[in-house]
Amino acid sequence: MQTRSWQKNYDYSVPATIRYPKFPVQNLLHIAASQCPSKTATDFFGSEMTYAQIRTQVLCLANALLQTGVKKGDRVGLALPNCPQYIIAYYAILSVGGIVVNLNPYYTHDELKFMLENTKTRLLITFDAAMQTMRPLGKELDMTLIVTRVTDYAAGMGVSSKKDLELEEGWHHFSELIENCSHTQIPRVELTASDAALIQFTGGTTGLPKGALLTHGNVVAATLQAVNWGVGILPFTPHEKRNILSIIPYFHIYGNVSAMNWATCSAATQILMPRFEIDEVLGTIKRMDQIYYFPAVPTMITAIVNHPKASAADIANSIRLINSGGAPMPAELIQKVKDLGILYSEGWGMSETSALGISNPLMSCRTGSIGVPVMDNDIRLVDLDEGIHDVAPGDPGEIMIKGPTIMKEYWDNAEESKLQLVDGWLYTGDIGQADEDGYIYIVDRKKDMIIAGGFNIYPREVDEVLYQHPKVSEAVTVGIPDEYRGETVKAFIVARQGESLTEKEVIDFCRTKLAAYKVPKLVEFRESIPKSAVGKILRKALQDEEKAKHKNKIPG
């Protein structure tokens, strides 16, 4: 890529370009295990595994997967929280040429069923606490399940068995499958950088999720961009106890690339936490003494820095670098982090860009901006009407991005692929404007996506669930400002004539159909909902009402 003006803002040791290796993602693990075999790879509630041990388990599971019939190109579902089993399964699937279908294990039956059917997944790796949802799905879709108990890899918690988990005939216990396979050779599967590695689901313009198909080359490139961007200016020696606090879910593209693969590429210790529970998090920070890198979302950062026990955990001297993503970070919170003496960066990315895209340099971070394009990425801001002409600096335009991390396509969705991918350029749907130095500021979203606590919520998906309620005549969902989550979900509802409906009824109904973070937190009943002359619901009019209310609440 030719030299771009924004590269002048890069930190002093961050390269303008990278020579990306043309190898599969799992080679990152082989390199780490070869160079640092005795280095602690995972710390799971104090139970440690080295890189050599992780590699051995990966190879055993990979060969076991071959024995079960997994072939190159097969989709294998992975529905686990952050735990050693996720890491082992992820690299094992890739080692046999399988495509990881990255799934949120806390999704509902209907949400998961669509994704599993869409990808024709026949093998699913999951855990005991999700079996109430996964067991019926396995039977309905004729899938084979490999099941673990998350605490099987935590010291002193005991190890489960296939009998304990009451698995159906033909299903497998994760640990027993590994223990019963003595083969540790690397599977003889030919893989190139252009082969598919990961399907990461995101929202679609049709209201249905769509799977961003990422190649091995995409994931490797994004990982190297993340490693070189965030730590290039920081001192490091081979003997340093480099670690990462991994709370961001690995089933989310941000956590997958910027935490798990980042750590493997850096031979860093992953301090794995399957959930964000504030007392556990502060206790872990105190126990580890030093956290080298903490990728997070604003909700997590707010909870940590404002907690009464934050001083006792000595977070100011424990955490060296925080990266915020997934949602905008309030300026006041950014300053609070900086006042603590913690290095901070904020960036922007999508599932379609393998999590990486635009980011703030550590030494030249501009509050309110998402930063500048990272190495080897190119961007354009184009007019909002035709999406063709570049806009002038300072004018709003849709962000288009091109580079080595841009997805190959949407899985089995040629129509959406054609709409959003044009000659290698991705139309992001986000509206931004650039200042004179090339820093980008998000000013709006062309799509109506809500970002709550770092999770993307697509209003139409929630709307469709609301319309399933027998007492609902009309419904529309919007994102409204929320001091903790960034945004939260509010539903506007017109009840059917003669029907009585309560907020609790609506919320309880949604809980049976949607993941918890998608469920409306507020419900407002109206006689009518604003519409255009042709009867189209004016979602933006309701958003503007809510923004005005929020603005009026702010003193001064």
C-alpha positions as CSV (number, residue, x, y, z in Angstrom):
1,M,0.0,0.0,0.0
2,Q,1.3,3.5,-0.8
3,T,2.2,5.9,2.0
4,R,-0.8,7.5,3.6
5,S,-0.9,10.9,5.4
6,W,-2.2,9.3,8.6
7,Q,0.9,7.2,9.0
8,K,2.7,10.2,10.4
9,N,0.6,9.8,13.6
10,Y,1.9,6.2,14.2
11,D,3.9,5.6,17.4
12,Y,7.6,5.7,16.8
13,S,8.3,2.0,16.6
14,V,5.1,0.9,14.9
15,P,5.7,-0.2,11.3
16,A,3.8,1.3,8.4
17,T,3.5,-2.1,6.8
18,I,4.0,-5.8,7.8
19,R,5.1,-8.9,5.8
20,Y,2.3,-11.3,6.7
21,P,3.3,-15.0,6.9
22,K,1.4,-17.2,4.6
23,F,0.6,-19.9,7.1
24,P,-2.5,-21.1,9.0
25,V,-3.6,-19.6,12.3
26,Q,-2.5,-22.7,14.4
27,N,1.1,-22.1,13.5
28,L,1.1,-19.3,16.0
29,L,0.7,-21.9,18.7
30,H,3.4,-24.2,17.3
31,I,5.8,-21.3,17.3
32,A,5.0,-20.3,20.9
33,A,5.3,-23.9,22.1
34,S,8.6,-24.3,20.3
35,Q,10.2,-21.1,21.6
36,C,8.6,-21.0,25.1
37,P,7.5,-24.6,25.9
38,S,7.6,-24.2,29.7
39,K,6.0,-20.7,29.6
40,T,2.6,-20.6,31.3
41,A,0.0,-20.3,28.5
42,T,-3.2,-20.3,30.6
43,D,-4.0,-19.3,34.2
44,F,-7.5,-20.5,35.0
45,F,-8.4,-19.5,38.5
46,G,-4.8,-20.3,39.5
47,S,-4.6,-23.6,37.6
48,E,-1.8,-23.3,35.0
49,M,-1.0,-25.0,31.7
50,T,2.2,-24.5,29.7
51,Y,2.4,-23.9,26.0
52,A,3.8,-27.4,25.5
53,Q,0.9,-28.9,27.4
54,I,-1.7,-26.9,25.4
55,R,0.0,-27.9,22.1
56,T,-0.1,-31.6,23.1
57,Q,-3.8,-31.4,24.0
58,V,-4.5,-29.6,20.7
59,L,-2.9,-32.3,18.7
60,C,-4.6,-35.1,20.6
61,L,-8.0,-33.5,20.1
62,A,-7.2,-32.7,16.4
63,N,-6.4,-36.4,15.8
64,A,-9.5,-37.4,17.7
65,L,-11.6,-35.1,15.5
66,L,-10.1,-36.8,12.4
67,Q,-11.1,-40.1,13.8
68,T,-14.7,-38.9,14.3
69,G,-14.7,-38.0,10.6
70,V,-14.1,-34.2,10.5
71,K,-12.7,-33.2,7.1
72,K,-11.2,-30.0,5.6
73,G,-14.0,-27.5,5.1
74,D,-16.4,-29.0,7.7
75,R,-18.0,-26.5,10.0
76,V,-17.5,-27.2,13.7
77,G,-19.5,-25.2,16.2
78,L,-17.6,-23.9,19.2
79,A,-19.9,-22.6,22.0
80,L,-17.8,-22.1,25.2
81,P,-16.9,-19.3,27.6
82,N,-13.3,-18.4,28.1
83,C,-11.5,-21.5,29.4
84,P,-8.6,-23.7,28.4
85,Q,-11.0,-25.9,26.5
86,Y,-11.9,-23.1,24.2
87,I,-8.3,-22.5,23.2
88,I,-7.6,-26.3,22.8
89,A,-10.8,-26.8,20.7
90,Y,-10.2,-23.7,18.5
91,Y,-6.7,-24.6,17.4
92,A,-7.6,-28.3,17.1
93,I,-10.5,-27.5,14.7
94,L,-8.2,-25.4,12.6
95,S,-5.5,-28.0,12.6
96,V,-7.7,-30.5,10.8
97,G,-8.9,-27.9,8.2
98,G,-12.3,-27.4,9.9
99,I,-14.0,-24.0,10.0
100,V,-14.8,-22.7,13.5
101,V,-18.4,-21.6,13.8
102,N,-18.0,-19.2,16.7
103,L,-21.1,-19.2,18.8
104,N,-22.3,-17.4,21.9
105,P,-23.2,-20.2,24.3
106,Y,-25.7,-18.0,26.0
107,Y,-27.9,-17.5,22.9
108,T,-31.4,-18.9,22.9
109,H,-32.5,-22.1,21.1
110,D,-33.9,-20.1,18.1
111,E,-30.9,-17.9,17.7
112,L,-28.5,-20.8,17.7
113,K,-30.7,-23.0,15.5
114,F,-30.6,-20.5,12.7
115,M,-26.8,-20.2,12.8
116,L,-26.2,-24.0,13.0
117,E,-28.7,-24.7,10.2
118,N,-27.2,-21.9,8.1
119,T,-23.7,-23.3,8.3
120,K,-24.8,-27.0,8.2
121,T,-22.9,-27.7,11.4
122,R,-22.8,-31.4,12.3
123,L,-20.4,-31.3,15.2
124,L,-20.7,-28.9,18.2
125,I,-18.3,-28.5,21.1
126,T,-20.0,-27.0,24.2
127,F,-20.2,-27.2,28.0
128,D,-22.5,-28.6,30.7
129,A,-24.2,-25.4,31.8
130,A,-25.5,-24.8,28.2
131,M,-26.9,-28.3,27.8
132,Q,-30.5,-27.2,28.5
133,T,-30.3,-25.4,25.1
134,M,-27.7,-27.6,23.3
135,R,-29.1,-31.0,24.0
136,P,-32.4,-30.4,22.1
137,L,-30.6,-28.7,19.3
138,G,-28.2,-31.7,19.0
139,K,-31.2,-34.0,18.6
140,E,-33.2,-31.7,16.3
141,L,-30.3,-31.1,13.9
142,D,-28.7,-34.5,14.2
143,M,-25.5,-33.1,15.5
144,T,-22.7,-34.9,17.4
145,L,-21.8,-33.0,20.7
146,I,-18.5,-32.9,22.5
147,V,-19.2,-31.7,26.0
148,T,-17.0,-30.5,28.8
149,R,-17.5,-29.1,32.3
150,V,-15.7,-25.7,32.5
151,T,-14.3,-26.5,35.9
152,D,-12.6,-29.7,34.6
153,Y,-9.5,-27.6,33.9
154,A,-9.6,-25.8,37.3
155,A,-7.4,-27.3,40.0
156,G,-9.2,-28.7,43.0
157,M,-12.6,-28.7,41.3
158,G,-12.8,-32.4,40.3
159,V,-13.0,-33.8,36.8
160,S,-16.3,-34.9,35.3
161,S,-17.0,-38.0,33.2
162,K,-19.3,-38.9,30.3
163,K,-21.6,-40.5,32.8
164,D,-21.8,-37.4,34.9
165,L,-22.9,-35.3,31.9
166,E,-25.5,-37.9,30.9
167,L,-24.5,-37.7,27.2
168,E,-26.4,-39.4,24.5
169,E,-25.1,-42.4,22.6
170,G,-22.4,-41.3,20.1
171,W,-21.7,-38.0,21.9
172,H,-18.3,-37.4,23.5
173,H,-16.8,-36.1,26.8
174,F,-14.1,-33.5,25.9
175,S,-11.4,-34.7,28.3
176,E,-12.0,-38.4,27.7
177,L,-11.8,-37.9,23.9
178,I,-8.4,-36.3,24.4
179,E,-7.1,-38.9,26.9
180,N,-8.2,-41.8,24.6
181,C,-6.2,-40.4,21.6
182,S,-2.4,-41.1,21.8
183,H,-1.6,-39.6,18.4
184,T,0.3,-36.2,18.7
185,Q,1.5,-35.8,15.1
186,I,0.4,-32.7,13.2
187,P,-2.5,-33.6,11.0
188,R,-1.4,-33.9,7.4
189,V,-3.9,-31.4,6.0
190,E,-2.8,-28.9,3.4
191,L,-3.9,-25.4,4.3
192,T,-3.2,-22.0,2.7
193,A,-3.8,-18.4,3.9
194,S,-6.8,-18.2,1.6
195,D,-8.6,-21.2,3.2
196,A,-11.6,-20.4,5.5
197,A,-10.8,-20.5,9.2
198,L,-13.7,-18.8,11.1
199,I,-17.4,-17.9,10.6
200,Q,-18.3,-15.0,12.9
201,F,-22.0,-14.1,13.0
202,T,-23.1,-10.5,12.8
203,G,-26.3,-8.6,11.9
204,G,-27.8,-8.3,8.5
205,T,-29.9,-5.8,6.6
206,T,-32.6,-8.4,6.3
207,G,-32.8,-8.7,10.1
208,L,-31.2,-12.1,10.1
209,P,-27.7,-12.8,11.3
210,K,-25.0,-13.3,8.6
211,G,-21.8,-15.1,9.0
212,A,-18.6,-13.2,8.2
213,L,-16.3,-15.8,6.6
214,L,-12.7,-15.1,7.7
215,T,-9.7,-16.8,6.2
216,H,-6.5,-18.0,7.9
217,G,-4.8,-15.0,6.3
218,N,-7.4,-12.6,7.7
219,V,-7.0,-13.8,11.2
220,V,-3.1,-14.0,11.1
221,A,-3.0,-10.5,9.6
222,A,-5.3,-9.0,12.3
223,T,-3.3,-10.7,15.0
224,L,0.0,-9.3,13.8
225,Q,-1.6,-5.9,13.4
226,A,-2.9,-6.0,17.0
227,V,0.5,-7.2,18.4
228,N,2.5,-4.6,16.5
229,W,0.1,-1.7,17.1
230,G,-0.4,-2.1,20.9
231,V,2.9,-3.2,22.3
232,G,5.4,-2.0,19.7
233,I,6.5,1.0,21.8
234,L,6.6,-0.9,25.2
235,P,9.8,-2.4,26.6
236,F,9.9,-6.2,26.5
237,T,12.5,-8.9,27.2
238,P,12.1,-12.6,26.5
239,H,12.0,-13.3,30.3
240,E,9.3,-10.8,31.1
241,K,6.1,-12.3,32.5
242,R,3.9,-10.9,29.8
243,N,0.2,-11.7,30.4
244,I,-3.3,-10.6,29.4
245,L,-6.5,-10.4,31.3
246,S,-8.9,-12.3,29.1
247,I,-12.5,-11.4,30.1
248,I,-13.6,-10.3,26.6
249,P,-15.4,-13.5,25.3
250,Y,-13.4,-15.5,22.8
251,F,-16.7,-16.2,21.0
252,H,-16.7,-12.5,20.1
253,I,-14.3,-11.5,17.3
254,Y,-12.6,-8.8,19.5
255,G,-11.7,-11.3,22.2
256,N,-10.8,-14.0,19.6
257,V,-8.2,-11.9,17.8
258,S,-7.1,-9.2,20.3
259,A,-6.9,-11.4,23.3
260,M,-6.5,-15.1,22.5
261,N,-4.6,-15.0,19.2
262,W,-2.7,-11.9,20.4
263,A,-1.6,-13.8,23.5
264,T,-0.5,-16.9,21.5
265,C,1.4,-14.8,19.0
266,S,3.1,-13.0,21.9
267,A,3.7,-16.2,24.0
268,A,1.8,-14.4,26.8
269,T,-0.1,-15.9,29.7
270,Q,-3.9,-15.8,29.2
271,I,-5.6,-15.1,32.6
272,L,-8.9,-16.7,31.7
273,M,-12.1,-15.5,33.2
274,P,-15.4,-17.0,31.8
275,R,-17.5,-14.2,33.1
276,F,-17.3,-10.6,34.3
277,E,-17.9,-10.6,38.0
278,I,-16.4,-7.5,39.5
279,D,-15.2,-9.0,42.8
280,E,-13.6,-11.9,41.0
281,V,-12.0,-9.5,38.5
282,L,-10.5,-7.3,41.2
283,G,-9.4,-10.3,43.2
284,T,-7.6,-11.7,40.1
285,I,-5.9,-8.3,39.4
286,K,-4.6,-8.3,43.0
287,R,-3.5,-12.0,42.8
288,M,-1.6,-11.5,39.6
289,D,0.2,-8.3,40.9
290,Q,0.7,-7.1,37.3
291,I,-1.6,-7.2,34.2
292,Y,0.4,-6.4,31.1
293,Y,-2.6,-5.9,28.8
294,F,-6.3,-5.7,29.4
295,P,-8.6,-5.6,26.3
296,A,-12.0,-4.4,27.5
297,V,-15.2,-2.6,26.7
298,P,-16.2,0.7,28.5
299,T,-18.8,-1.1,30.7
300,M,-16.0,-3.2,32.2
301,I,-13.6,-0.3,32.6
302,T,-16.3,1.8,34.3
303,A,-17.1,-1.0,36.8
304,I,-13.4,-1.5,37.7
305,V,-12.1,2.1,38.0
306,N,-15.2,3.2,40.0
307,H,-15.4,0.3,42.4
308,P,-14.7,1.0,46.1
309,K,-12.2,-1.9,46.1
310,A,-10.2,-0.5,43.1
311,S,-7.6,1.1,45.4
312,A,-7.1,-2.1,47.4
313,A,-6.5,-4.0,44.1
314,D,-3.9,-1.3,43.3
315,I,-5.1,-1.1,39.7
316,A,-3.1,2.0,39.0
317,N,0.2,0.0,39.5
318,S,-1.1,-3.3,38.3
319,I,-2.5,-2.6,34.8
320,R,0.0,-1.4,32.3
321,L,-2.2,-1.1,29.1
322,I,-5.9,-1.0,28.5
323,N,-7.5,-1.1,25.1
324,S,-11.2,-0.2,24.8
325,G,-13.3,-1.4,21.9
326,G,-16.9,-2.5,21.1
327,A,-18.5,0.8,22.0
328,P,-17.5,4.5,22.4
329,M,-15.6,5.4,25.5
330,P,-16.9,8.4,27.4
331,A,-14.3,11.2,27.6
332,E,-14.5,11.5,31.4
333,L,-13.7,7.8,31.7
334,I,-10.8,8.1,29.4
335,Q,-9.3,10.9,31.5
336,K,-9.9,8.9,34.7
337,V,-7.9,6.0,33.3
338,K,-5.1,8.3,32.2
339,D,-5.0,10.0,35.6
340,L,-4.4,6.6,37.1
341,G,-1.2,6.4,35.0
342,I,-2.5,3.5,32.8
343,L,-1.7,3.6,29.1
344,Y,-4.9,3.6,27.1
345,S,-6.0,3.2,23.5
346,E,-9.3,3.0,21.8
347,G,-10.2,1.6,18.4
348,W,-12.8,0.5,15.9
349,G,-13.4,-2.7,14.1
350,M,-16.1,-5.2,12.9
351,S,-16.5,-8.9,12.6
352,E,-16.1,-8.3,8.8
353,T,-12.7,-6.7,9.5
354,S,-11.4,-9.5,11.8
355,A,-11.8,-7.0,14.7
356,L,-9.1,-4.7,13.5
357,G,-9.5,-1.5,11.4
358,I,-8.9,1.9,12.9
359,S,-7.2,2.6,16.2
360,N,-5.7,5.4,18.3
361,P,-1.9,5.4,18.6
362,L,-0.9,5.0,22.3
363,M,1.2,8.2,22.4
364,S,-1.1,10.3,20.2
365,C,-4.5,9.2,21.3
366,R,-7.2,11.8,20.6
367,T,-10.2,11.7,22.9
368,G,-13.4,11.3,21.0
369,S,-11.7,9.8,18.0
370,I,-11.4,6.1,17.0
371,G,-8.0,6.9,15.6
372,V,-6.4,6.3,12.3
373,P,-6.2,3.2,10.0
374,V,-3.8,0.6,11.3
375,M,-0.9,-0.6,9.1
376,D,-1.9,-1.9,5.6
377,N,-5.5,-0.7,6.0
378,D,-6.9,1.9,3.7
379,I,-10.1,3.9,4.2
380,R,-12.4,6.2,2.3
381,L,-15.3,8.3,3.5
382,V,-17.9,8.4,0.7
383,D,-21.1,10.4,0.2
384,L,-24.2,9.0,1.9
385,D,-26.4,9.0,-1.1
386,E,-24.6,7.1,-3.8
387,G,-21.6,5.8,-1.8
388,I,-19.2,6.7,-4.6
389,H,-17.6,10.1,-4.1
390,D,-15.1,10.9,-1.4
391,V,-16.2,13.6,0.9
392,A,-14.1,16.6,2.0
393,P,-12.3,16.5,5.4
394,G,-14.7,17.4,8.1
395,D,-17.8,16.3,6.2
396,P,-19.6,13.2,7.2
397,G,-19.4,10.1,5.0
398,E,-19.8,6.4,5.1
399,I,-16.6,4.6,6.1
400,M,-15.2,2.2,3.5
401,I,-12.2,0.0,4.4
402,K,-9.9,-2.2,2.5
403,G,-7.0,-4.3,3.7
404,P,-5.6,-7.8,4.6
405,T,-8.2,-8.3,7.4
406,I,-11.3,-7.8,5.3
407,M,-13.5,-11.0,5.2
408,K,-13.7,-13.2,2.2
409,E,-17.5,-13.0,2.0
410,Y,-20.7,-13.7,4.0
411,W,-21.3,-17.4,4.4
412,D,-23.9,-18.7,1.9
413,N,-25.2,-15.1,1.4
414,A,-24.2,-13.9,-2.1
415,E,-26.7,-11.0,-1.9
416,E,-25.3,-9.4,1.3
417,S,-21.8,-10.0,0.1
418,K,-22.5,-8.2,-3.1
419,L,-24.1,-5.3,-1.3
420,Q,-21.2,-4.7,1.2
421,L,-18.1,-5.9,-0.7
422,V,-17.2,-4.0,-3.8
423,D,-13.8,-4.5,-5.4
424,G,-12.3,-5.4,-2.1
425,W,-13.8,-2.4,-0.3
426,L,-16.2,-3.0,2.6
427,Y,-19.1,-0.6,3.1
428,T,-19.2,-0.5,6.9
429,G,-22.5,1.3,7.4
430,D,-20.8,3.6,10.0
431,I,-20.7,7.4,9.3
432,G,-17.5,9.2,10.2
433,Q,-15.7,12.4,9.5
434,A,-11.9,13.0,9.3
435,D,-10.0,15.9,10.8
436,E,-7.0,17.5,9.1
437,D,-4.6,14.9,10.5
438,G,-6.6,11.9,9.4
439,Y,-8.1,11.0,12.7
440,I,-11.6,9.5,12.3
441,Y,-14.6,10.4,14.4
442,I,-17.8,8.3,14.4
443,V,-20.8,10.7,14.1
444,D,-23.6,8.3,13.4
445,R,-24.6,4.8,12.2
446,K,-26.1,4.3,8.9
447,K,-27.6,1.2,10.2
448,D,-29.7,1.2,13.4
449,M,-27.4,-1.0,15.4
450,I,-27.4,-0.6,19.2
451,I,-24.1,-1.1,21.1
452,A,-24.8,-2.1,24.7
453,G,-21.9,-3.0,27.0
454,G,-19.8,-3.8,23.9
455,F,-22.3,-6.1,22.3
456,N,-24.0,-5.4,19.0
457,I,-27.8,-5.5,19.0
458,Y,-29.8,-5.2,15.8
459,P,-33.2,-3.6,16.5
460,R,-35.0,-5.4,13.8
461,E,-34.2,-8.8,15.4
462,V,-35.8,-7.5,18.7
463,D,-38.7,-6.0,16.8
464,E,-39.5,-9.3,15.2
465,V,-39.6,-11.0,18.6
466,L,-41.9,-8.3,19.9
467,Y,-44.3,-8.8,17.0
468,Q,-44.6,-12.5,18.0
469,H,-46.4,-11.5,21.2
470,P,-50.1,-12.1,20.7
471,K,-51.0,-8.8,22.4
472,V,-48.6,-6.6,20.4
473,S,-50.0,-4.6,17.4
474,E,-47.0,-2.5,16.6
475,A,-43.4,-2.4,18.0
476,V,-40.1,-0.7,17.4
477,T,-36.8,-0.9,19.2
478,V,-34.3,1.9,19.7
479,G,-31.0,2.4,21.5
480,I,-31.1,5.1,24.2
481,P,-28.2,6.6,26.1
482,D,-27.1,4.7,29.2
483,E,-24.4,5.8,31.6
484,Y,-23.2,2.2,32.3
485,R,-23.9,0.2,29.1
486,G,-23.2,3.1,26.7
487,E,-26.6,2.4,25.2
488,T,-29.5,0.3,26.3
489,V,-32.6,-1.2,24.6
490,K,-36.0,0.5,24.7
491,A,-39.1,-0.8,23.1
492,F,-42.1,1.3,22.0
493,I,-45.3,-0.8,21.7
494,V,-48.8,-0.3,20.6
495,A,-51.0,-3.0,22.2
496,R,-53.7,-4.7,20.2
497,Q,-57.2,-3.1,20.6
498,G,-58.9,-4.3,23.8
499,E,-55.7,-6.0,25.2
500,S,-53.9,-5.1,28.4
501,L,-50.2,-5.5,28.4
502,T,-47.5,-4.7,31.0
503,E,-43.8,-4.0,30.8
504,K,-43.1,-7.2,32.8
505,E,-45.0,-9.3,30.3
506,V,-43.1,-7.9,27.4
507,I,-39.7,-8.4,29.0
508,D,-40.4,-11.9,30.3
509,F,-41.6,-12.9,26.7
510,C,-38.4,-11.5,25.2
511,R,-36.2,-13.4,27.7
512,T,-37.5,-16.7,26.2
513,K,-36.5,-15.7,22.7
514,L,-33.4,-13.5,23.0
515,A,-30.0,-13.5,24.7
516,A,-30.1,-11.5,27.9
517,Y,-28.2,-8.5,26.6
518,K,-30.7,-8.1,23.7
519,V,-33.8,-8.0,25.9
520,P,-35.4,-4.5,26.2
521,K,-34.7,-2.9,29.6
522,L,-37.4,-0.3,29.1
523,V,-40.8,-0.5,27.5
524,E,-43.1,2.5,26.7
525,F,-46.7,1.9,25.6
526,R,-48.2,4.4,23.1
527,E,-51.4,4.9,21.2
528,S,-49.4,5.2,18.0
529,I,-45.9,5.1,16.7
530,P,-44.6,7.9,14.3
531,K,-44.7,6.9,10.6
532,S,-43.8,8.4,7.3
533,A,-46.3,9.3,4.6
534,V,-46.0,5.8,3.2
535,G,-46.5,4.1,6.6
536,K,-42.8,3.4,7.4
537,I,-42.1,3.5,11.1
538,L,-39.8,6.4,11.9
539,R,-37.3,4.8,14.2
540,K,-35.0,7.8,14.0
541,A,-37.8,10.1,15.3
542,L,-38.0,8.1,18.4
543,Q,-34.2,8.0,18.8
544,D,-34.2,11.8,18.5
545,E,-36.8,12.1,21.2
546,E,-34.8,10.0,23.6
547,K,-31.6,11.8,22.9
548,A,-33.3,15.1,23.6
549,K,-34.7,13.8,26.9
550,H,-31.2,12.6,27.9
551,K,-29.6,15.9,26.9
552,N,-32.1,17.8,29.0
553,K,-31.3,15.7,32.1
554,I,-27.6,16.8,31.9
555,P,-27.0,19.8,34.2
556,G,-25.9,23.0,32.5
